[in-house]
Amino acid sequence: MSSEFAIRVCGLSKHHRLYGQPLDRLKQRFAAPGVRHYKEVVALDDVHFEVRRGETVGIVGRNGSGKSTLLQILSGTLRPTSGRAEITGRVSALLELGAGFNGDFTGRENVYMNAAIIGLTRDEIDARIERIIAFADIGDFIDQPVRVYSSGMYIRLAFALAISVDPDILIVDEALAVGDEAFQAKCFARIKDFQKQGGTLLFVSHDAGAVLQFCNRALLLDSGRLILAGAPKTVVAQYQRLLYAPMEQRDAMLQEIAE
């Protein structure tokens, strides 16, 4: 992949199998060719795009449009059904609440475990641990099991870890929405620093203001398909049109936007 690109997505698709009951999974293993005991749901459908190094790209779309599925594939926590995603550089991902931490481990233990998975050595983690703890600002809970954390404490620690491991690419799902206003402001200030240092940022947000403020470019997904890619102002405007359109007009509007 050309060194100017941090991310290149080529023909990416993800299909999920939904079984009506547990026994259907067993039936499927012994089913004749062409016989299905499941319903297939298309989460992503032949998605193509590229992200240049140092670029910030926002992803918008209605619920169920495939945004989180796309980020999970890019962060390596989900395998695509077909196509490929090429990533250059160290990736740090802040996905939906509940992903990444072991509830029975303390916050400190989870920091060491997740940083090691990303590729940091013990010495590198030791050098960062106090900075991570200070940013998270959860007090003595750092040495308590994560399962006793509130959603706010969880996301404080998760963001502090994600931004402190010197990633080349930062992937953020709608996770910051659960933080309080003061912590969100601290996170956005840190994201600004990350951008100034040349980091690549890819994030999902329902906050149109955040997309317009932070992004160089935006992508609009709907029903697993990439409908539009372009300037944030243009993409957000079309997304909002689609969001508030009457149900009977949406198919025609999607066709119009795609064209």
N, C-alpha and C positions, 0 to 999 in steps of 0.2 A: 504494500500500500504506500502511496506517495507520502513523504514525510510532512506534507502540509496538512494532512488530514489526521484528526484524532479518532474519528469514528466513521466507518463506512458500512452502511446497511444495504444488503443486496437481496432482493426477493424474499424478505423475511416473512414467514407465515407460522402461526401457531394454532393448532386445532386441539380442543379439549373433548374428551369423551365423558358424557354424563350418563350414568347408569341409574335406572329407576329403582333398583334394589340391589343389595350386595350379591345376591345369587346370580344376577345378570353378568357379573364379571367372570364368574366361573363358566357360565354358559358360553360366553364369547370365546374363551380359550379353546373350546372344543367345537365351535360352530363351523359349519361348512363355508367355503369361500362365498363371499357376497352376502352372507347372513349377518345382520347387525342386531345386537341386543343393547344398543346404546344410541343416544342422540349425539350427533357431532355438532359442536359449537365452534365457530371460527372466531378466535380472539384477535388474530392478525392475519391480513390477507395481502401478500405480495407487496410488502412495504420496501421502498427504496429511498435513501437520503444519505447525505454526507455532512459531517460537521468538521470544520477546519479547526486547527489548533488555536486556542485562545478565544474561540467563539462561545457565546452564550445563547443557547437555543431553548425556547420555551415550548412545551407541548400542551395543547388545549384540546378539549373535546368533551362531549357529554359523558355521563356515567356509563360504563360498559363499552366505551369506544376502543379500548385496547391500550390505553396509555400506560397503566401499571404493568401490564404484561410485557410491553416493549422495554420498559426500564429493567424489569427482572431479567430479561434475556441479555440486555447489555451489561448488567452487573454480574452475570454468570450464575444466577440462582435458578434459572429456568432454561431448558433446552428448546430450541425452535423445532417445529415439525419439518420445515424446509427453509432453504435460504441460509444466509450467513451474516454474521456481524463481526467486522474486523475492528479491533481496538488497539491503539498504540499508546502505551503509557500505563502508569499505575492508576487503577480505578478505586475510588472510595464512594460507597453508595449509602444513602440514607433513605431507606424504603419505608413501606407502611409500618405503622406502630405494631410492634410485636415480632418483627423480623430481625434476626441477627444475634440477639442475646439469649443466653441460657438462663431461664428464670431461677434455677437453683444455685447459680453462681453469684457471687457478689459483683457489684459494679466494677470494682478494681480488677477482679479476675476476668470479667468479660472484656475489659479494655485490653488486657494482655493477650487473651485468646484471639480476639478479633483483629488486633493489630498484627499478630503473628501470622494469621491467615492471609492478610493483605501482603505480607512479605517483610515486615520489620523484624530486626533482630532484637534480642532481649535488651541489649545495651541501648538501642535506639528507642525502645519503649520506655526504658528507665529514664532516658533524657527528656521524654515528653510527658510522663505521667502526671507530674505536678501541674503542668500547664493545662492538661486535659481536665483534671479535677477542679482547678480554679475556674476554668471557663464554665464547666457544668454547674458549679455552685450548688451542690446538693448536700453539703455538710457531711455529717457522719454516715449518711445513707450510702456513701461510696463503699462502705464495708458491710453492707447488708445485702441479702439476696435480692436480685432484681424483681422477683415476683411480688415483693411488697412495695414497689415503687408506684407512685401515681403516674398517669400518662405524661404529665409535665416533666417529672424527674427523669423518666425514661428518655424522652426526646432531648432533654438537656444533655444527658450523657452521650446519647447516640450522635448528636450533632458535634459535640466537643471532640469526640473520637474521629468522626468522619473528616473534619476540617483540619485536624492536627497531625495527620499521618503524611503530610506533604504529597497529596495526590496530584497527578497530572490532569485527571478527569474526575469531576465531582458530579454524581448523579443523585438527584433529590426528588423523591415523590412528595405528595401533598403533606408530608409529615409535620412541617413547621406550623401548620394550622392549629395544632393542639397547644402550642406554647403561649405563654402570656405575652402581652404587648411589649413589655420591656425586654424580654428574652428574644422575641422576634427581631426587635431593633438591633440587638447585639449580634444576632446571626446575620442579618442583612449587611451590617457593617463589615463583618468578617468575610462575607461573600464578595463584597466590593474589593477588599484587600486581595482576595484570591484572584479576582479578575485582573487587577492591576499587575499582578505577578505573572500573568499570561496563562492562567489555568483555564481549562475548558469546562464549561458548566452546561449540564442538560437537566432541565427540571420540569415537572408537571405542576401546574397551579390552576386553580379556579379563580385566582385573583388577577383580574385583567390589569390592574395597576402595576402589580409586580412584574408581569410579562412585559409591559410597556417600559417600565423603569430599567430592567436589568438586561433585556434580550437584544441581540443583534438581529435575530431571526426567530420565526415561530412556525410550528407545524400544527395543522388541524387534522385530527383523526376522527373518524366516525365509522362505527360498525367494523372496526379492524382495518379500515383502509385509510391511506394518506390522501386526504381530499385536497389540501392546499398547503404550500410552503412559500414563505415570503416575508415581507416586512411585518414586524409585530402589529403595527397599527391596522394594516389590511387584514391580517389573519384574525385578530381579535374581533374586528368589526363583523367579519363573516361568521365567526363562531357565535357571537351574540345574536345575530340575525337568525341563525339556525336554532339556537337555544330557545328563543321566544316565538318561533314560527308555529302556527297551528299544525297539528299532526298531519292533516291531509295535504299540507303544502311542503312537507319536509323532503320527500323524494325528489320533487321537481327542483327544490332549492339546492339540494346536494348536487344534482346534475349540473345546474347553473354554475355553482361555485367551482366544481371540477373543471368545467370547460373554460 
